[in-house]
Amino acid sequence: MAGPIFEFLFKYPAVVFEQGEFVFTPSWPSVAVALAAGAVAVGAAVWSYLRAQSAARVPHQGLLVGLRLGAIALILFALLRPALMVRAVETERNFLAVILDDSRSMAIADSGGTPRSGFIADAFGPEGRLGRQLADRFTLRFFRFSSATERLANPADLTYDGTRTHVGQALERVGQELTGLPVSGVILVSDGADTSQTAIADSLKAHKATGVPVFTVGLGREAFERDAQIGRVEPPASVLKGSTVAVDVLVAQTGYAGQTVQLTVEDEGRLAGTQDVMLPGDGEAATVRVRFTVPDPGPRLLRFKLPVLGREQVTQNNVREAVITVQDRREKVLYIEGEPRYEMKFIRRATADDRNLQLVTLQRTADRKFLRLDIDTPEDLAGGFPKTREELFAYRGIVLGSIEASAFTPDQLRMIADFISVRGGGLIALGGRRSFAEGGYEGTPVAEALPVVLEGSEDAFFEEVHAVPTRFGQTHVAVLIGDTEQASIDKWRALPAATAVNPIRRVKPGAVVLLAGEGGRGRGGEGGQVVLAYQRYGAGKALALPVQDSWLWQMHADVPVEDQTHETLWRRLIRWLVDGVPDRVNVTVSRERLEPGERVDVTATVYDAGFVAVNDATTTARIVSPSGAESEVPMEFVLD
């Protein structure tokens, strides 16, 4: 009731007064005359009442003066021509930005079989009612966005093949494009969450500062009743040709809890590996480790796929792609041994047929006399163990056999530790009567790098242990000696016992035990002999294998002659030892996957032979396109 009365009294609804601005629009010459006349009228009125000889009381005289003055003020108010100013858009003069999502997820049909992109076609197509209505009042400016944002002449030109949704970047780009133009607002049409690193709140600041409102139109369902997806794939950046690769895949689902499906891996169209997956509970995610071998060198495009399940509403997220670089080169590993023993002979035999491993061996035969095997030149290791960082850091891994700490100078012991932490190389320390605490390594830089706690014993120690994979070791590629996890566990349990003369019972915080010992004082758990452990140390990794005769896993009477377990173990151990060891020139890119025309930043870190960063290096990047075309781009030095 109040609304109609207000409109009757004041001509317009109350909402107009709320949105409008009250102003005066006088004609100033007439205002001056009115003010002068008003002043004269007020003066005359006051003077007349003061002179009146009336019987009326003073309060009545004041009331009459007030009424006359109010009438005069009302006349003056009308002469000032009060008005209500309401801002309105001038037809076809103001711009309206329409930002349309061009990512692949817009092609998902999740509502009555109609893809999400159908809204854009219905609203902004040639027959779109919304588009026509907006065009009657504004000059429309269309934009498309996924990983990049660009002007769009016609919404019908959308391809819906973008791989990302960069909402923040789109808002920034549109704000820059329309700078200086009269913009009434921005309409953002999208179906998904922002996948860029740009904070949306930061992108909105510029629009807030100019008073331009942003209107969002969300498309698609927030959740699906039946859907399985691969959320994340974490492959290594590069591996050695012929290596077994273990990749963790994050799998999530809704509506298929408890079902078992097969995860497949394709290498350039070739089936590389499979893994059965029991799907987790609804809304939960599970990490699945799948193993496969990469036999061909070069960049390889891997496809991780889940099958399309019954009545699945979204199938586009069942596939993830990843790129891995397969290196075909010989990895140089230095093996130093303090005495002749079978362990060295059989480790060399196990790796001899691996064309991607070069096990350079330095065996002490007498005081200051060494046997050098598999060296490149006659000068290599002529003076024994390397005495400079440059010579030692030319290797990618070190196998430290049964040789006492006093065989090295203090500087050489520090170099071995720096080889791991600074150079990023790998070290594996073997058991023996001159190894670990029995070899005097307690308190040395090498002991700091090892994953185990050195605890010497005054009494002679000897123990037979059966190696058993721990829960973590059951899935680790370094100790996987069977085709499947269960086959590997069975093989380990069937192997004969090895012997240990170094009592290693504890590992350091952060270290991981891959093989535990059953037998003697322990049963493969707390307090038992450690058979294989590792830890990250600086940029590299250090392993400890405190058994002295792994060769028994090849030559024991219970092991068949044709059994290749020992060879498989040592090849995988050495390959994993040098996996991920950096080169002197390391190249990284700002993003792994790109769209045509998308910018990528390439960063190269250059080291000298001692792995000290070179600040004045002249570096040129050689770019090879998918078509094989090559180009060279000079790189600029930047400060971290």
C-alpha positions as CSV (number, residue, x, y, z in Angstrom):
1,M,0.0,0.0,0.0
2,A,2.9,2.4,0.8
3,G,4.4,1.9,-2.7
4,P,1.3,3.3,-4.6
5,I,0.8,6.1,-2.2
6,F,4.5,7.1,-2.5
7,E,4.3,7.0,-6.3
8,F,1.0,9.1,-6.2
9,L,2.6,11.8,-4.1
10,F,6.0,11.9,-5.8
11,K,5.2,10.7,-9.3
12,Y,7.9,8.0,-9.4
13,P,8.5,4.7,-7.5
14,A,10.7,4.7,-4.5
15,V,13.4,2.5,-6.3
16,V,13.9,5.4,-8.8
17,F,14.8,7.7,-5.9
18,E,17.1,5.0,-4.4
19,Q,19.0,4.7,-7.7
20,G,18.8,8.3,-8.8
21,E,20.6,11.5,-7.6
22,F,18.7,14.6,-6.4
23,V,19.9,17.7,-8.2
24,F,18.8,21.3,-9.0
25,T,18.6,22.6,-12.5
26,P,17.9,26.3,-12.1
27,S,18.1,29.2,-14.6
28,W,20.5,31.4,-12.8
29,P,19.2,34.8,-14.0
30,S,15.7,33.9,-12.8
31,V,17.1,32.6,-9.6
32,A,18.8,35.9,-8.8
33,V,15.5,37.8,-9.5
34,A,13.6,35.2,-7.3
35,L,16.1,35.5,-4.5
36,A,15.9,39.3,-4.5
37,A,12.1,39.2,-4.6
38,G,12.1,36.7,-1.8
39,A,14.3,38.8,0.3
40,V,12.1,41.8,-0.2
41,A,9.0,39.7,0.6
42,V,10.5,38.3,3.8
43,G,11.6,41.7,4.9
44,A,8.2,43.2,4.2
45,A,6.4,40.4,6.0
46,V,8.5,40.8,9.1
47,W,8.2,44.6,9.1
48,S,4.5,44.5,8.7
49,Y,4.0,42.1,11.6
50,L,6.2,44.2,13.9
51,R,4.2,47.3,13.1
52,A,0.9,45.7,13.5
53,Q,-1.1,46.9,16.5
54,S,-3.0,43.8,16.9
55,A,-4.5,42.2,19.9
56,A,-3.0,38.9,19.0
57,R,-0.5,37.4,21.3
58,V,3.2,37.2,20.4
59,P,3.2,33.3,19.9
60,H,0.4,33.8,17.3
61,Q,2.4,36.5,15.5
62,G,5.4,34.1,15.3
63,L,3.3,31.3,13.8
64,L,1.9,33.6,11.2
65,V,5.4,34.8,10.3
66,G,6.6,31.2,10.0
67,L,3.8,30.2,7.7
68,R,4.4,33.1,5.4
69,L,8.2,32.4,5.4
70,G,7.5,28.7,4.6
71,A,5.3,29.7,1.7
72,I,8.0,32.0,0.4
73,A,10.7,29.2,0.8
74,L,8.5,26.7,-1.1
75,I,8.1,29.1,-3.9
76,L,11.9,29.6,-4.0
77,F,12.5,25.8,-3.9
78,A,10.2,25.4,-6.9
79,L,12.0,28.2,-8.8
80,L,15.3,26.3,-8.3
81,R,13.8,23.5,-10.5
82,P,14.5,20.3,-8.4
83,A,15.1,17.1,-10.5
84,L,15.9,13.4,-10.0
85,M,18.8,12.3,-12.3
86,V,18.9,8.6,-13.1
87,R,21.9,7.3,-15.1
88,A,21.0,5.1,-18.1
89,V,23.1,3.4,-20.8
90,E,23.2,5.2,-24.1
91,T,22.2,2.7,-26.7
92,E,25.1,1.3,-28.7
93,R,27.6,3.6,-27.1
94,N,28.7,1.5,-24.0
95,F,30.7,-1.8,-24.4
96,L,29.8,-5.1,-22.8
97,A,32.6,-7.8,-22.7
98,V,31.5,-11.4,-23.0
99,I,34.2,-13.9,-22.1
100,L,33.5,-17.5,-23.2
101,D,35.2,-20.7,-22.0
102,D,36.8,-22.5,-24.9
103,S,38.2,-25.5,-22.9
104,R,37.6,-29.2,-23.7
105,S,35.3,-29.7,-20.7
106,M,32.7,-27.5,-22.3
107,A,32.0,-30.4,-24.7
108,I,30.9,-32.6,-21.8
109,A,27.2,-33.6,-22.0
110,D,26.0,-33.7,-18.5
111,S,22.4,-32.2,-18.7
112,G,19.9,-34.1,-20.7
113,G,22.6,-35.2,-23.2
114,T,23.3,-31.5,-24.1
115,P,26.9,-30.4,-24.0
116,R,27.7,-27.4,-21.8
117,S,28.7,-25.5,-24.9
118,G,25.0,-25.7,-26.0
119,F,24.2,-22.7,-23.7
120,I,26.6,-20.5,-25.6
121,A,25.1,-21.6,-28.9
122,D,21.6,-20.9,-27.7
123,A,22.4,-17.6,-26.0
124,F,24.9,-16.0,-28.3
125,G,24.3,-17.8,-31.6
126,P,22.6,-16.2,-34.7
127,E,19.2,-17.0,-33.2
128,G,20.2,-16.4,-29.6
129,R,17.7,-14.3,-27.7
130,L,20.0,-13.2,-25.0
131,G,22.7,-12.0,-27.5
132,R,20.1,-10.0,-29.4
133,Q,18.8,-8.3,-26.3
134,L,22.2,-7.4,-25.1
135,A,23.2,-6.1,-28.6
136,D,20.2,-3.8,-28.6
137,R,21.6,-1.9,-25.6
138,F,25.4,-2.5,-25.8
139,T,28.2,-2.9,-28.2
140,L,29.3,-6.5,-27.6
141,R,32.9,-7.5,-27.5
142,F,33.5,-11.3,-27.4
143,F,36.6,-13.1,-26.1
144,R,37.6,-16.7,-25.9
145,F,39.8,-18.2,-23.2
146,S,41.4,-21.4,-22.1
147,S,45.2,-21.3,-21.6
148,A,45.3,-18.0,-23.4
149,T,42.7,-15.2,-24.1
150,E,42.0,-13.6,-27.5
151,R,39.3,-11.6,-29.3
152,L,36.5,-13.6,-30.9
153,A,34.6,-12.3,-33.9
154,N,31.8,-14.9,-33.7
155,P,30.9,-17.3,-30.9
156,A,30.4,-19.9,-33.6
157,D,34.2,-20.0,-34.1
158,L,34.7,-21.6,-30.6
159,T,36.5,-25.0,-30.9
160,Y,36.4,-26.2,-27.3
161,D,39.8,-27.9,-27.5
162,G,41.7,-25.9,-24.8
163,T,43.4,-27.9,-22.1
164,R,43.3,-25.3,-19.3
165,T,41.0,-22.8,-17.7
166,H,42.8,-19.6,-16.8
167,V,40.0,-17.4,-15.4
168,G,42.3,-14.8,-13.8
169,Q,44.4,-14.4,-16.9
170,A,41.2,-13.9,-19.0
171,L,40.0,-11.1,-16.7
172,E,43.3,-9.3,-16.8
173,R,43.6,-9.6,-20.6
174,V,40.0,-8.3,-21.1
175,G,40.7,-5.4,-18.7
176,Q,43.8,-4.4,-20.7
177,E,41.9,-4.8,-24.0
178,L,39.1,-2.4,-23.0
179,T,41.2,0.2,-21.3
180,G,39.9,3.7,-22.1
181,L,36.5,2.5,-23.5
182,P,33.1,3.0,-21.8
183,V,32.5,-0.5,-20.4
184,S,29.2,-1.3,-18.6
185,G,30.2,-4.7,-17.4
186,V,31.9,-8.1,-18.1
187,I,30.0,-11.4,-18.5
188,L,32.1,-14.5,-17.8
189,V,30.7,-17.8,-19.0
190,S,32.6,-20.9,-17.8
191,D,32.1,-24.4,-16.5
192,G,35.0,-25.0,-14.3
193,A,37.5,-23.9,-11.6
194,D,40.4,-21.7,-12.4
195,T,43.6,-23.8,-13.2
196,S,46.1,-21.0,-13.5
197,Q,48.5,-19.6,-10.9
198,T,46.9,-16.1,-11.1
199,A,44.7,-15.3,-8.2
200,I,41.3,-14.3,-9.4
201,A,41.0,-11.7,-6.6
202,D,44.0,-9.9,-7.9
203,S,42.5,-9.9,-11.4
204,L,39.3,-8.4,-10.1
205,K,41.1,-5.4,-8.5
206,A,41.4,-3.5,-11.8
207,H,37.7,-4.0,-12.6
208,K,36.7,-2.9,-9.1
209,A,38.9,0.2,-9.4
210,T,37.1,1.3,-12.6
211,G,33.7,0.3,-11.2
212,V,33.1,-2.3,-13.9
213,P,31.0,-5.2,-12.5
214,V,31.8,-8.8,-13.4
215,F,28.8,-11.2,-13.9
216,T,29.5,-14.9,-13.8
217,V,27.5,-17.6,-15.5
218,G,28.3,-21.1,-14.3
219,L,27.6,-24.1,-16.5
220,G,27.4,-27.8,-15.8
221,R,27.0,-29.9,-12.6
222,E,29.1,-29.4,-9.6
223,A,29.4,-33.2,-9.1
224,F,28.6,-36.3,-11.0
225,E,26.8,-39.4,-9.8
226,R,28.9,-41.8,-11.8
227,D,32.4,-40.9,-12.8
228,A,35.9,-42.4,-12.7
229,Q,39.0,-40.3,-13.4
230,I,42.7,-40.1,-13.4
231,G,43.6,-37.0,-11.3
232,R,47.4,-36.9,-11.5
233,V,50.3,-38.7,-13.1
234,E,53.8,-38.3,-11.7
235,P,56.4,-39.8,-14.1
236,P,60.2,-39.1,-13.8
237,A,61.5,-36.4,-16.2
238,S,64.0,-38.8,-17.8
239,V,65.1,-42.5,-17.5
240,L,67.7,-44.7,-19.0
241,K,66.8,-46.7,-22.0
242,G,65.6,-50.2,-21.0
243,S,64.9,-49.2,-17.4
244,T,61.8,-50.3,-15.5
245,V,59.7,-47.2,-14.7
246,A,57.4,-46.9,-11.7
247,V,54.8,-44.2,-12.1
248,D,52.3,-43.2,-9.4
249,V,48.8,-42.5,-10.8
250,L,46.1,-40.8,-8.7
251,V,42.7,-42.5,-9.4
252,A,39.3,-41.2,-8.0
253,Q,35.7,-42.2,-8.6
254,T,32.1,-41.7,-7.7
255,G,29.5,-44.5,-8.1
256,Y,31.9,-47.4,-8.7
257,A,33.4,-48.1,-5.3
258,G,35.0,-51.6,-4.9
259,Q,35.0,-52.4,-8.6
260,T,38.3,-53.6,-10.1
261,V,39.3,-52.1,-13.4
262,Q,42.5,-52.2,-15.5
263,L,44.8,-49.2,-15.8
264,T,46.7,-49.3,-19.1
265,V,49.8,-47.4,-20.2
266,E,50.5,-46.8,-23.9
267,D,53.8,-45.7,-25.3
268,E,53.2,-44.0,-28.6
269,G,50.3,-46.4,-29.3
270,R,52.1,-49.5,-28.0
271,L,50.8,-51.2,-24.9
272,A,53.6,-50.7,-22.3
273,G,52.0,-52.0,-19.1
274,T,48.8,-52.7,-17.2
275,Q,47.8,-52.6,-13.5
276,D,44.6,-53.9,-11.9
277,V,43.1,-51.2,-9.7
278,M,40.4,-51.6,-7.0
279,L,38.5,-48.3,-7.1
280,P,38.4,-46.5,-3.7
281,G,35.3,-45.3,-1.9
282,D,33.0,-42.6,-3.4
283,G,34.7,-39.2,-3.4
284,E,38.0,-40.7,-2.3
285,A,41.3,-41.0,-4.2
286,A,43.9,-43.7,-4.3
287,T,47.5,-43.8,-5.6
288,V,48.3,-46.7,-7.9
289,R,51.8,-47.6,-8.9
290,V,52.1,-49.0,-12.4
291,R,55.4,-50.4,-13.8
292,F,56.6,-50.7,-17.4
293,T,59.7,-50.7,-19.5
294,V,60.7,-48.0,-22.0
295,P,62.8,-49.6,-24.7
296,D,63.0,-46.7,-27.3
297,P,65.1,-43.5,-26.8
298,G,63.9,-40.0,-27.2
299,P,60.9,-38.1,-25.9
300,R,58.0,-40.5,-25.4
301,L,54.3,-39.6,-25.1
302,L,52.7,-41.9,-22.6
303,R,48.9,-42.3,-22.2
304,F,47.4,-43.6,-19.0
305,K,43.9,-44.8,-19.5
306,L,41.0,-46.1,-17.5
307,P,38.2,-48.0,-19.3
308,V,34.8,-46.3,-19.8
309,L,32.6,-47.8,-17.2
310,G,28.8,-48.5,-17.4
311,R,26.7,-45.3,-17.4
312,E,29.7,-43.1,-16.8
313,Q,28.7,-39.5,-17.3
314,V,32.1,-38.0,-18.1
315,T,34.7,-40.0,-20.1
316,Q,37.1,-37.3,-21.1
317,N,38.9,-37.5,-17.7
318,N,39.6,-41.2,-18.0
319,V,42.9,-40.4,-19.9
320,R,46.0,-38.5,-18.9
321,E,49.1,-37.9,-21.0
322,A,52.7,-37.4,-19.9
323,V,56.0,-37.0,-21.6
324,I,59.1,-38.8,-20.5
325,T,62.6,-38.5,-22.0
326,V,64.4,-41.8,-22.6
327,Q,68.2,-41.4,-22.5
328,D,70.4,-43.8,-24.6
329,R,73.8,-43.3,-23.1
330,R,76.4,-45.0,-20.9
331,E,76.3,-44.0,-17.3
332,K,79.7,-44.0,-15.7
333,V,79.9,-45.5,-12.2
334,L,83.1,-45.8,-10.1
335,Y,83.5,-49.0,-8.1
336,I,86.4,-49.0,-5.6
337,E,87.2,-52.2,-3.8
338,G,89.9,-52.6,-1.0
339,E,90.6,-56.3,-1.5
340,P,90.0,-59.1,-4.1
341,R,86.7,-60.8,-3.4
342,Y,83.9,-62.6,-5.2
343,E,81.5,-59.7,-4.7
344,M,83.3,-57.5,-7.1
345,K,83.6,-60.2,-9.7
346,F,79.9,-61.1,-9.8
347,I,78.7,-57.4,-9.6
348,R,80.8,-56.7,-12.7
349,R,79.5,-59.9,-14.4
350,A,75.9,-58.8,-13.7
351,T,76.3,-55.4,-15.3
352,A,78.7,-56.4,-18.1
353,D,75.9,-57.0,-20.7
354,D,74.1,-53.7,-19.9
355,R,75.1,-51.4,-22.7
356,N,73.9,-48.4,-20.8
357,L,76.2,-49.0,-17.7
358,Q,79.9,-48.5,-17.5
359,L,81.3,-49.9,-14.2
360,V,84.8,-48.5,-13.9
361,T,86.6,-50.6,-11.3
362,L,89.5,-49.6,-9.0
363,Q,90.6,-52.6,-7.0
364,R,93.5,-52.3,-4.5
365,T,95.9,-55.2,-4.9
366,A,98.7,-54.0,-2.6
367,D,99.7,-50.8,-0.8
368,R,99.2,-47.9,-3.3
369,K,98.7,-50.4,-6.1
370,F,95.4,-50.7,-8.0
371,L,93.9,-52.8,-10.7
372,R,91.9,-50.6,-13.1
373,L,89.1,-52.1,-15.2
374,D,86.9,-50.6,-17.9
375,I,88.7,-47.3,-18.0
376,D,88.4,-44.9,-21.0
377,T,92.1,-43.8,-21.3
378,P,95.4,-45.1,-19.8
379,E,95.5,-41.9,-17.7
380,D,92.2,-42.6,-15.9
381,L,92.7,-43.3,-12.2
382,A,96.5,-43.7,-12.7
383,G,97.0,-42.2,-9.2
384,G,94.3,-44.2,-7.6
385,F,91.1,-42.7,-6.2
386,P,90.4,-39.3,-7.7
387,K,92.1,-36.4,-5.8
388,T,90.1,-33.5,-7.3
389,R,86.4,-32.7,-7.4
390,E,86.6,-32.4,-11.2
391,E,87.9,-35.9,-11.7
392,L,85.5,-37.5,-9.2
393,F,82.4,-35.5,-10.3
394,A,82.9,-36.9,-13.9
395,Y,81.2,-40.1,-12.6
396,R,77.5,-40.4,-11.9
397,G,77.6,-43.0,-9.2
398,I,80.0,-44.6,-6.7
399,V,80.1,-48.2,-5.3
400,L,82.1,-48.2,-2.1
401,G,83.3,-51.7,-1.4
402,S,85.2,-53.2,1.5
403,I,87.8,-50.5,1.9
404,E,88.7,-48.7,5.2
405,A,88.2,-45.0,5.7
406,S,92.0,-44.5,6.3
407,A,92.6,-45.4,2.6
408,F,91.2,-42.0,1.8
409,T,92.5,-38.5,2.8
410,P,90.2,-36.3,4.8
411,D,89.7,-34.2,1.6
412,Q,88.7,-37.3,-0.4
413,L,86.1,-38.3,2.3
414,R,84.6,-34.8,2.1
415,M,84.6,-35.1,-1.7
416,I,82.6,-38.3,-1.5
417,A,80.0,-36.6,0.6
418,D,79.9,-33.6,-1.7
419,F,79.6,-36.0,-4.6
420,I,76.2,-36.9,-3.2
421,S,75.0,-33.6,-1.8
422,V,76.4,-31.1,-4.2
423,R,77.0,-33.0,-7.5
424,G,73.7,-35.0,-7.0
425,G,75.3,-38.4,-7.6
426,G,74.5,-41.7,-6.0
427,L,76.5,-43.8,-3.5
428,I,76.0,-47.4,-2.5
429,A,78.1,-48.7,0.4
430,L,78.6,-52.5,0.5
431,G,79.2,-54.7,3.5
432,G,82.6,-56.2,4.3
433,R,85.2,-56.5,7.0
434,R,86.5,-53.0,6.1
435,S,83.2,-51.3,5.6
436,F,80.9,-49.1,7.8
437,A,82.0,-48.9,11.5
438,E,84.4,-51.8,11.1
439,G,86.2,-49.7,8.5
440,G,86.5,-46.7,10.7
441,Y,83.9,-44.5,9.0
442,E,82.3,-43.3,12.2
443,G,82.5,-39.5,12.5
444,T,83.5,-39.0,8.8
445,P,81.6,-37.0,6.2
446,V,80.7,-40.4,4.5
447,A,79.0,-41.5,7.7
448,E,76.9,-38.3,7.6
449,A,75.7,-39.2,4.1
450,L,74.8,-42.9,4.8
451,P,71.2,-43.8,5.6
452,V,72.2,-46.1,8.5
453,V,73.5,-45.5,12.0
454,L,77.0,-46.9,12.5
455,E,77.4,-48.8,15.7
456,G,80.7,-50.6,16.1
457,S,81.1,-53.8,18.1
458,E,84.1,-54.9,20.1
459,D,83.2,-58.5,19.4
460,A,83.4,-60.1,15.9
461,F,80.0,-60.1,14.3
462,F,78.7,-62.6,11.8
463,E,75.1,-63.3,10.9
464,E,73.2,-65.1,8.2
465,V,70.2,-63.2,7.0
466,H,67.4,-63.8,4.5
467,A,66.5,-60.6,2.6
468,V,62.8,-59.8,2.7
469,P,61.2,-56.8,1.0
470,T,59.6,-54.3,3.4
471,R,56.1,-52.9,2.6
472,F,57.8,-50.0,0.8
473,G,60.3,-52.3,-0.9
474,Q,57.6,-54.5,-2.4
475,T,56.7,-51.8,-4.9
476,H,60.2,-50.3,-5.4
477,V,61.7,-50.8,-8.9
478,A,65.2,-51.1,-7.4
479,V,64.4,-54.4,-5.7
480,L,61.6,-55.7,-8.0
481,I,63.1,-59.0,-9.2
482,G,59.8,-60.5,-10.5
483,D,57.2,-59.7,-13.1
484,T,54.7,-58.8,-10.4
485,E,54.9,-57.6,-6.8
486,Q,53.9,-61.0,-5.5
487,A,56.3,-62.8,-7.8
488,S,59.1,-60.6,-6.6
489,I,58.2,-61.3,-2.9
490,D,58.1,-65.0,-3.6
491,K,61.6,-64.9,-5.3
492,W,63.1,-63.0,-2.4
493,R,61.8,-65.5,0.1
494,A,63.2,-68.4,-2.0
495,L,66.7,-66.9,-2.2
496,P,69.4,-68.4,0.1
497,A,70.7,-66.4,3.0
498,A,73.6,-64.0,2.7
499,T,76.0,-63.1,5.4
500,A,76.7,-59.9,7.3
501,V,79.7,-58.8,9.3
502,N,78.6,-55.3,9.9
503,P,75.9,-55.0,12.6
504,I,73.5,-52.4,11.2
505,R,70.2,-52.3,13.2
506,R,69.0,-48.7,12.9
507,V,68.4,-46.2,10.1
508,K,68.4,-42.4,10.3
509,P,65.2,-40.3,10.4
510,G,64.0,-39.9,6.8
511,A,65.7,-43.1,5.6
512,V,63.8,-45.9,4.0
513,V,64.4,-49.6,4.5
514,L,63.8,-51.6,1.3
515,L,65.1,-55.0,2.4
516,A,65.1,-56.3,6.0
517,G,66.9,-59.3,7.3
518,E,65.2,-62.4,8.7
519,G,67.4,-64.6,10.8
520,G,69.8,-64.2,13.7
521,R,68.4,-61.6,16.2
522,G,65.8,-60.1,14.0
523,R,62.8,-61.2,12.0
524,G,62.7,-58.6,9.3
525,G,61.4,-55.8,11.6
526,E,62.5,-53.6,14.4
527,G,65.9,-54.6,15.7
528,G,66.7,-56.9,12.8
529,Q,69.7,-56.6,10.4
530,V,69.2,-54.0,7.7
531,V,69.9,-55.4,4.3
532,L,69.2,-52.4,2.0
533,A,68.3,-48.8,3.0
534,Y,68.5,-45.5,1.3
535,Q,68.0,-41.8,1.9
536,R,68.1,-38.5,0.0
537,Y,71.2,-36.5,0.9
538,G,71.4,-33.0,-0.5
539,A,70.9,-33.2,-4.3
540,G,71.7,-37.0,-4.5
541,K,71.0,-40.3,-2.7
542,A,73.0,-42.7,-0.6
543,L,72.3,-46.5,-0.2
544,A,73.6,-49.0,2.3
545,L,73.8,-52.8,1.5
546,P,75.5,-54.2,4.6
547,V,75.8,-57.8,3.4
548,Q,79.2,-59.1,2.1
549,D,78.2,-61.8,-0.4
550,S,75.2,-61.0,-2.5
551,W,76.9,-63.3,-5.1
552,L,75.4,-66.2,-3.2
553,W,72.1,-65.3,-4.8
554,Q,73.7,-66.4,-8.0
555,M,76.1,-69.2,-7.1
556,H,74.4,-71.0,-4.2
557,A,73.6,-74.6,-4.8
558,D,69.9,-74.0,-4.3
559,V,69.8,-71.4,-7.2
560,P,69.3,-72.8,-10.7
561,V,72.0,-72.1,-13.2
562,E,69.6,-70.3,-15.5
563,D,68.3,-68.0,-12.7
564,Q,68.9,-64.3,-13.5
565,T,67.9,-62.9,-10.2
566,H,71.3,-61.6,-9.2
567,E,71.9,-60.0,-12.6
568,T,68.4,-58.4,-12.5
569,L,68.9,-57.0,-9.0
570,W,72.3,-55.4,-9.7
571,R,71.3,-53.9,-13.0
572,R,68.2,-52.3,-11.5
573,L,70.2,-51.2,-8.4
574,I,72.9,-49.4,-10.4
575,R,70.3,-48.0,-12.9
576,W,68.3,-46.6,-10.0
577,L,71.5,-45.3,-8.3
578,V,72.2,-43.0,-11.3
579,D,68.6,-42.2,-12.0
580,G,68.0,-38.5,-11.9
581,V,71.6,-37.5,-11.5
582,P,72.0,-34.0,-13.0
583,D,74.2,-33.0,-15.9
584,R,76.5,-30.0,-16.0
585,V,73.8,-28.2,-17.9
586,N,70.3,-28.6,-16.5
587,V,67.3,-27.3,-18.5
588,T,63.8,-26.7,-17.0
589,V,60.7,-25.3,-18.6
590,S,57.9,-23.3,-16.9
591,R,55.2,-25.8,-18.0
592,E,55.3,-29.3,-19.4
593,R,52.3,-29.1,-21.7
594,L,51.6,-26.2,-24.1
595,E,49.0,-25.1,-26.6
596,P,49.9,-23.7,-30.0
597,G,51.2,-20.1,-29.6
598,E,51.5,-20.4,-25.8
599,R,54.6,-18.8,-24.2
600,V,57.0,-21.0,-22.3
601,D,60.1,-19.9,-20.3
602,V,63.2,-22.1,-20.6
603,T,65.8,-21.9,-17.8
604,A,69.3,-23.4,-18.0
605,T,71.6,-23.9,-15.0
606,V,75.2,-24.2,-16.0
607,Y,77.9,-25.8,-13.8
608,D,81.7,-26.2,-14.2
609,A,83.5,-29.5,-13.9
610,G,83.5,-29.1,-10.1
611,F,79.7,-28.4,-10.1
612,V,80.0,-24.7,-9.1
613,A,77.4,-22.6,-10.9
614,V,78.9,-20.5,-13.8
615,N,77.5,-17.0,-13.8
616,D,79.0,-15.7,-17.1
617,A,78.2,-18.7,-19.3
618,T,77.2,-18.0,-22.9
619,T,74.3,-20.4,-23.6
620,T,72.3,-21.0,-26.7
621,A,69.1,-23.1,-26.7
622,R,68.5,-25.4,-29.6
623,I,64.8,-25.8,-30.2
624,V,63.5,-28.9,-32.1
625,S,59.9,-28.7,-33.2
626,P,57.6,-31.7,-33.6
627,S,58.2,-31.5,-37.3
628,G,61.9,-31.8,-36.9
629,A,62.7,-28.2,-37.7
630,E,65.5,-26.7,-35.6
631,S,66.2,-23.2,-34.4
632,E,68.7,-21.6,-32.0
633,V,67.7,-19.0,-29.4
634,P,70.4,-17.1,-27.3
635,M,69.7,-17.3,-23.6
636,E,70.0,-14.3,-21.2
637,F,71.6,-14.4,-17.8
638,V,69.3,-13.8,-14.9
639,L,69.8,-13.4,-11.2
640,D,67.9,-15.8,-8.8
